[in-house]
């Protein structure tokens, strides 16, 4: 049984965004500070990646731990209420993520995931991103 009324739950769920989330904004600001430039939410690519680096053929997805079921993360657990609803819904998200990443890799893209729980850790995620993206290119 949910401890929150259905109208309050609807209000909470309605505020969940698919883009420009707090973790995504952390990553975007960090990358910009590091001198990288990117394209946002390319709809012509599978999964509509959060950050696309076309000249490098690299993509960064910023994933919510709950919605994309981050394994081993406390926020990646299936809720105890309405398991019959949540389990297939969240498993479908994970399946769709795998399919989209496979399509991107077959098309020659390299893909990196940054999880919501990692996004605010600028030092750690910054080092991973620099390793993944390679050196900044200087110029216009």
N, C-alpha and C positions, 0 to 999 in steps of 0.2 A: 504494500500500500504506500502510495506517495504521501509524504508529510506536508506537501504544498498543494494548495487548491489548484484545480485545473486552469482557472483563468490566470493565476499567478505563474504557473508553469508555462502557459502559452506566451505570456509576456516575456519571461526569461528566455525561452527558446527563440522567440522572434528577434531578440537582440543579437543572436549569434551570427557572425559575419563569415563570408567565405573568402573575402580578400580584404587587404588592409587591416589585418588583425594586429594586435599588440606584438605577438612574437614576430610576425612578418615585418612589421615596422622596425623592430630592433635590428633584424638582419639587414634590412635595406639601408638603414642609417649607418650601420657598421661598414657595409660594403662601400657605400658612398664615401665615407671618411677614409677608407683604405685606398680610394682612387679608382674603384671599379665602376663601370657604367653598364647598365642592363636594360632590358625591355621587360615590361610587366605584363603578366597574364595573357600570353599569346593564345588566342582562341583557335588558331589553326593547328596547334600541337595537341596531341593526346593528353588529357588530364588538365589542360589549361595551366601550365606551370607558372609558379609565382614569379620566378626570376629567370630570365633567359639571356644568355651571353652568346649571341649568334656567331660572332667571329671566332669564338673558341669552341663552338658546338657543345656548350655545357649548359646544364639546367640545375636550378636549385628549387626544391619544393620545401616549404615551411609547413610542417604537418602538426596538427593538433593531436596531442597524446590520446585524448579520449576518442575523437572521431576517427582516427586512423589506427587505433589500438597499438600504441607503443608498448612493445613487449618488455616486461620487467619494470615498467613505470607505474607508480601508484595511481596516476591519472588515466592509465590505459586499461582500467578494469571495466568489466561489464556491470551495469547497475544491478542491484539485488531486486529491485522492483521491476515488474513488466519484462522479465527476462525473455519471454517469448517474442516480444516486440524488438528489444534492443539487440539481442544476440545476432539474428539474421541481418539486421540493418547494418550493424558495425562490421560483421564478417563480409558483407557485400562491399563495403567501403575498402576493406583490405584487399579483397579480390580485384576490384576495379583498379586500385593503385598498382598492384602487381602487373596487371595487363597493360596499363598505360606506360609504366616504366619499361616493360619488355618491348612495346611498340617503339618507344623513343630510342632505346638502345639499338634495335634493329635498323632504325633510320640513321644511326651513326652519332647519336647524342650520348654524352656522358651525363649521368644523373647523380645528384647528391641530395640526401634528405637531411633537413635540420628539424629536430623535434622541438616542440613548444617548450619543454622543460630545459632544453639546452640554449634556447635563443637569447636569453638575457645574460648568459655567461660569455661576455664579450671576448675575453682572452682565449678561452678554449675554442669557441666556435669560430673566432677570427682566424686562429691558426689553421683549423680544419679547412676553412674556406680558401685561405691563401694557398694551402697545399693543393687543394682541388682545382682552383682556377689558374694557378701559375702566376708568374710575375705580371705586375701591371704593365700595360703598354703605354708608353709616354707619347704625347702628341695631341692633336686636336680631338 
